[in-house]
Amino acid sequence: MAKRTTFTRVLDENKYEIALSTNNLRVNYGDYEALHGVSLQFERYKITALIGASGSGKSTYLRSLNRMNDTVGSAQVSGQIMYRNLDINSAQVDVYEVRRHIGMVFQRPNPFSKSIRENITFALQRRGLHDSKKLEQIVETTLKQASLWEQVKDDLNKSALALSGGQQQRLCIARALALEPDILLMDEPTSALDPISTANIEQAMQELKQHYTIIIVTHNMQQAARVSDYTAFFHQGKLIEYDQTRRIFTRPQVQLTEDYVSGHFG
């Protein structure tokens, strides 16, 4: 039987709780359309992997979910991004409040040139939290969530820049969690890390999904298969297929998806 040319499995809203969804989301850079009308739903407390070749639109899509594309001067984002029954792509929405609820961890670790403790407390203090006991509790809790506490608990005043790359990335995860987001976006968070650090991040992700919805962009097919519950395959700015990860990697409905995940792409 010939495979269908396009397939998207939509979550049943009566059965699943939807944390975030997009409807006909498009991104243009001037006259160039980088993302072509993507509609997706993300189930709460699950990990969804976005996969596809370089330039497929997956990172553009991810950055749209918490309005990071607003920082790109030529970017025009249209369509709906629905969070808590609110279209957060609306001009009336406070972008900074959006990013508090929908946090982001980038490809390369970007800790502040401050102490480990201050990396986590800085934004909280800027928001008016000065209770030292509460701040210390948040430092410990988030570092534990990021699987970093045992390694740094006696060196919290140490510069974050002295940490290894993998430790810096976990600190960035802890820093994002300190603002108590509902959703955590991760843009190739382990691409610059060694295998041991990658395994530590993946283990932390599995523990974090008990309390957070995670959406991750990855080029690593093995990583997507290991960590995610759902996978969305992008190609040339289009969503080609979306399904449970085990189905994407064993019984994809689209030939292009099968070619990509099996390494016969291009």
TIZA-979296 format. One line per 3 residues: their letters; for each residue x, y, z of C-alpha. Coordinates in Angstrom, 3 decimals, padded with zeros to 6 digits, always signed. Layout:
REM TIZA-979296
A	X/Y/Z; ...
This chain:
REM TIZA-979296
MAK	+000.000/+000.000/+000.000; +001.364/+003.415/-000.953; +002.105/+005.685/+001.944
RTT	+000.061/+008.819/+002.367; +001.711/+012.119/+001.512; +000.809/+013.867/+004.732
FTR	-000.336/+012.732/+008.148; -000.904/+014.497/+011.457; -002.320/+012.716/+014.454
VLD	-004.311/+015.181/+016.535; -004.686/+014.577/+020.249; -008.205/+013.979/+021.497
ENK	-008.876/+016.925/+023.823; -011.423/+014.857/+025.728; -008.780/+012.277/+026.576
YEI	-005.628/+014.367/+026.938; -004.885/+017.659/+028.619; -003.380/+020.044/+026.085
ALS	-000.619/+022.294/+027.458; -000.018/+024.314/+024.308; -001.222/+024.310/+020.721
TNN	-000.667/+026.183/+017.472; -003.134/+026.799/+014.689; -001.910/+027.654/+011.183
LRV	+001.322/+029.136/+012.547; +003.397/+030.851/+009.863; +006.725/+032.650/+010.055
NYG	+008.046/+034.942/+007.339; +011.414/+036.637/+007.114; +010.643/+039.354/+004.617
DYE	+009.354/+037.580/+001.499; +010.711/+034.204/+002.617; +008.188/+031.929/+004.313
ALH	+010.163/+029.771/+006.768; +007.166/+028.066/+008.355; +004.038/+027.059/+006.440
GVS	+000.894/+026.955/+008.554; +001.785/+024.462/+011.306; -001.005/+023.181/+013.573
LQF	+000.069/+021.055/+016.541; -001.080/+020.149/+020.045; +001.259/+019.298/+022.918
ERY	+000.100/+016.990/+025.674; +000.830/+018.112/+029.222; +003.602/+016.339/+031.136
KIT	+004.997/+014.703/+028.016; +008.168/+015.230/+025.996; +007.707/+016.092/+022.323
ALI	+010.701/+015.995/+019.982; +010.850/+018.177/+016.872; +013.061/+016.570/+014.239
GAS	+014.108/+017.387/+010.681; +017.108/+018.429/+008.634; +018.811/+021.800/+009.041
GSG	+016.562/+024.515/+007.658; +013.413/+022.418/+008.064; +011.734/+024.999/+010.313
KST	+011.802/+023.113/+013.597; +013.869/+025.683/+015.521; +011.891/+028.541/+013.971
YLR	+008.734/+026.841/+015.184; +010.148/+026.252/+018.674; +011.269/+029.862/+019.035
SLN	+007.791/+031.032/+018.079; +006.218/+029.212/+021.015; +007.457/+031.766/+023.552
RMN	+007.737/+034.697/+021.141; +011.535/+034.522/+020.778; +011.145/+035.315/+017.087
DTV	+009.984/+038.758/+018.201; +013.671/+039.571/+018.687; +014.350/+038.999/+014.975
GSA	+013.558/+042.289/+013.276; +012.374/+040.886/+009.948; +010.297/+038.049/+011.414
QVS	+006.526/+038.129/+010.944; +004.596/+035.501/+012.890; +000.942/+034.842/+012.106
GQI	-001.539/+032.252/+013.311; -002.529/+031.270/+016.832; -000.419/+030.048/+019.734
MYR	-002.926/+028.928/+022.335; -001.896/+028.705/+026.002; -004.481/+028.565/+028.797
NLD	-007.228/+029.545/+026.332; -005.294/+032.686/+025.391; -003.686/+033.419/+022.031
INS	-000.217/+034.430/+023.194; +000.662/+035.559/+019.665; -001.597/+038.544/+020.230
AQV	-000.001/+041.992/+020.358; -001.807/+042.686/+023.634; +000.004/+039.865/+025.473
DVY	+002.952/+040.653/+027.781; +005.857/+038.825/+026.113; +007.911/+038.724/+029.314
EVR	+005.041/+037.093/+031.157; +004.771/+034.546/+028.334; +008.433/+033.656/+028.767
RHI	+007.978/+033.188/+032.484; +005.395/+030.494/+031.816; +007.174/+029.068/+028.775
GMV	+010.894/+028.887/+029.555; +013.728/+028.124/+027.164; +017.113/+026.405/+027.227
FQR	+019.365/+027.129/+024.274; +021.783/+025.050/+022.235; +024.910/+026.299/+023.958
PNP	+025.056/+026.903/+027.722; +024.763/+030.611/+028.462; +025.218/+031.068/+032.227
FSK	+025.578/+034.568/+033.615; +029.098/+035.592/+034.646; +027.951/+035.344/+038.249
SIR	+028.054/+032.699/+040.969; +026.075/+029.477/+040.685; +023.651/+030.789/+043.300
ENI	+023.242/+034.180/+041.619; +022.480/+032.555/+038.260; +019.315/+031.211/+039.826
TFA	+018.401/+034.064/+042.162; +019.167/+037.037/+039.891; +015.900/+037.060/+037.936
LQR	+013.884/+036.268/+041.053; +015.371/+039.225/+042.891; +014.702/+041.461/+039.897
RGL	+011.068/+040.367/+040.191; +010.998/+041.455/+043.828; +011.732/+038.274/+045.767
HDS	+014.248/+039.058/+048.526; +013.387/+036.469/+051.184; +016.790/+034.781/+051.604
KKL	+015.294/+031.585/+053.026; +012.877/+031.277/+050.111; +015.646/+032.022/+047.614
EQI	+017.912/+029.351/+049.093; +015.063/+026.859/+048.948; +014.538/+027.616/+045.260
VET	+018.277/+027.272/+044.572; +018.350/+023.828/+046.162; +015.092/+022.638/+044.597
TLK	+015.926/+023.688/+041.051; +019.494/+022.361/+041.190; +018.105/+019.036/+042.374
QAS	+015.580/+019.045/+039.539; +018.426/+019.639/+037.095; +020.480/+016.821/+038.676
LWE	+023.250/+019.242/+039.664; +022.792/+019.793/+043.405; +025.114/+017.050/+044.668
QVK	+027.957/+018.329/+042.495; +027.735/+022.008/+043.454; +026.012/+022.241/+046.843
DDL	+029.285/+023.112/+048.618; +030.393/+025.613/+045.947; +027.346/+027.799/+045.342
NKS	+029.478/+030.954/+045.442; +031.774/+029.589/+042.733; +031.610/+031.226/+039.311
ALA	+029.218/+029.451/+036.975; +031.791/+029.906/+034.222; +034.109/+027.487/+036.060
LSG	+031.644/+024.620/+035.591; +031.975/+022.065/+032.804; +029.840/+022.475/+029.698
GQQ	+027.389/+019.822/+030.837; +027.144/+021.361/+034.306; +026.606/+024.810/+032.806
QRL	+023.737/+023.476/+030.703; +022.103/+021.881/+033.741; +022.542/+025.178/+035.590
CIA	+020.734/+026.912/+032.720; +017.915/+024.383/+033.109; +017.772/+025.128/+036.843
RAL	+017.744/+028.862/+036.096; +014.779/+028.418/+033.767; +012.937/+026.300/+036.336
ALE	+013.411/+028.934/+039.041; +010.713/+031.052/+037.372; +008.284/+028.113/+037.714
PDI	+007.321/+027.695/+034.058; +004.633/+025.298/+032.898; +006.466/+024.483/+029.683
LLM	+010.176/+024.098/+028.961; +011.487/+024.582/+025.416; +014.895/+023.057/+024.657
DEP	+016.715/+023.914/+021.424; +019.284/+021.151/+020.825; +020.376/+021.324/+024.481
TSA	+022.969/+018.553/+024.223; +024.470/+019.127/+020.762; +027.607/+020.729/+022.244
LDP	+028.000/+018.183/+025.053; +029.895/+014.920/+025.513; +027.991/+011.594/+025.821
IST	+028.120/+011.508/+029.639; +026.788/+015.056/+029.952; +024.145/+014.240/+027.347
ANI	+023.017/+011.234/+029.372; +022.770/+013.413/+032.493; +020.586/+015.952/+030.673
EQA	+018.361/+013.197/+029.285; +017.943/+011.672/+032.737; +017.014/+015.088/+034.122
MQE	+014.431/+015.507/+031.334; +012.768/+012.217/+032.230; +012.412/+013.367/+035.825
LKQ	+011.293/+016.869/+034.859; +008.396/+015.674/+032.727; +006.631/+014.611/+035.906
HYT	+006.024/+018.323/+036.506; +006.671/+020.089/+033.197; +005.723/+019.823/+029.553
III	+008.921/+019.630/+027.479; +009.369/+020.405/+023.782; +012.829/+019.653/+022.410
VTH	+014.489/+020.241/+019.041; +017.104/+017.591/+018.292; +019.143/+016.418/+015.316
NMQ	+019.918/+013.207/+017.179; +017.473/+010.493/+016.114; +018.596/+008.183/+018.916
QAA	+017.949/+010.930/+021.435; +014.464/+011.588/+020.077; +013.696/+007.883/+020.278
RVS	+015.065/+007.635/+023.829; +013.516/+010.624/+025.529; +010.324/+011.675/+023.758
DYT	+006.735/+010.520/+023.973; +005.722/+012.255/+020.732; +007.695/+013.263/+017.660
AFF	+006.958/+015.849/+014.968; +008.885/+015.674/+011.687; +009.462/+018.920/+009.803
HQG	+010.643/+019.338/+006.203; +011.089/+022.562/+004.241; +009.020/+024.562/+006.700
KLI	+006.132/+022.112/+006.794; +004.946/+019.667/+009.423; +005.057/+016.346/+007.604
EYD	+004.070/+013.896/+010.327; +003.253/+013.871/+014.031; +002.580/+010.819/+016.156
QTR	+003.707/+008.831/+019.159; +007.481/+008.444/+018.956; +007.408/+004.657/+018.759
RIF	+005.131/+004.880/+015.715; +007.248/+007.531/+014.008; +010.314/+005.315/+014.345
TRP	+008.691/+001.964/+013.568; +005.568/+002.588/+011.461; +005.630/+006.102/+009.946
QVQ	+002.734/+006.914/+007.644; +004.703/+009.105/+005.231; +007.534/+007.886/+003.009
LTE	+009.531/+011.070/+003.613; +009.431/+010.436/+007.364; +010.562/+006.859/+006.898
DYV	+013.434/+007.995/+004.699; +014.558/+010.514/+007.314; +014.409/+008.339/+010.408
SGH	+016.016/+005.391/+008.584; +018.912/+007.487/+007.300; +017.942/+007.301/+003.610
FG	+017.105/+010.992/+003.442; +018.472/+013.303/+000.765
